[in-house]
Amino acid sequence: MSSETMDSVFIDIELDEPAASDPELAKKLEEVCTVGIFKASDSGTEIVRGQLDECVLCYLCTEAAPEGSLRIIKKYEN
């Protein structure tokens, strides 16, 4: 995952193993995300932390990932 220092204000994303280290899933997530939150690499998915607050909550990423492996956490809800 990305080690950028900028934290998001509105959301966070968690991606569990082994999904996070699956290069094929990484490509799929990068492709479906319309705001560039995911970056594919040979070692899996990197989350571009600086883009998290651009999320439009379309949930295409959760549909592309194995069930339960990717969570969008809304920081403004309890």
N, C-alpha and C positions, 0 to 999 in steps of 0.2 A: 504494500500500500504506500501511497505517497507520504512523504515526510515534510510537506510544506507546513509552514508555521501559521498561516492564516486559518483561524477557526471560523466555522459557519455560525450564523446567528439563528437561523430558522430550522434547519434540518441537519441530520447526520445520517450516514449510511453505514450499515454493518454488513459484511459479506463473510460468511463462515468458510472454513476449510471443509472439504477439499475444493469447493467451488472457486475460492479466491486464487488458487494456483493452477487453474485449468485454462490453458492458453486459448482453446476453442471458445469457451464461455467468455473469456476476456474480449475476443474479437466481436462476439455477438452483442455484448453489453456496450462496447464502444459504438457499434453500428446503430443500435436502437435508441441510444440516449441523444436527444435533440439538443442538449445544452453542454455536452462535452464533459460530463462528470467522470466517465470511465475512460481509461487509456489501456490499450492492450500491449502486453509485452510477452516475451518468450517465457517468462516465469509466472504469468497470470495477469490478474487485473490490478491496476493501480487506480486508486480513487484520487481524483484531482480536487483536493480540499478547497482550493480557491474558487471552484465552480459550484460547490454544494448549494449555495443560496440562490443559484439560477434554476434550481429544480422547479418544474411546473407540475409536479405530482401527477404525471401521466401514468405512472406505474408500469411502463413498458419494460423496465429493467426487472421488476419483480416477476413479470410474466415470462421473461427470457431465462431467468435463473431457476435452478432446481427449487422446488417448493420448500419454503421455509429457510432457504440459505441466505437470502438477501432481505434486509429490513430497512425501511425508511423510517427514521425516528423524527417525529415532529417535536422540536424542542419547546414549542409554545403551547403544547398540550400536556396535561399531567398524565 
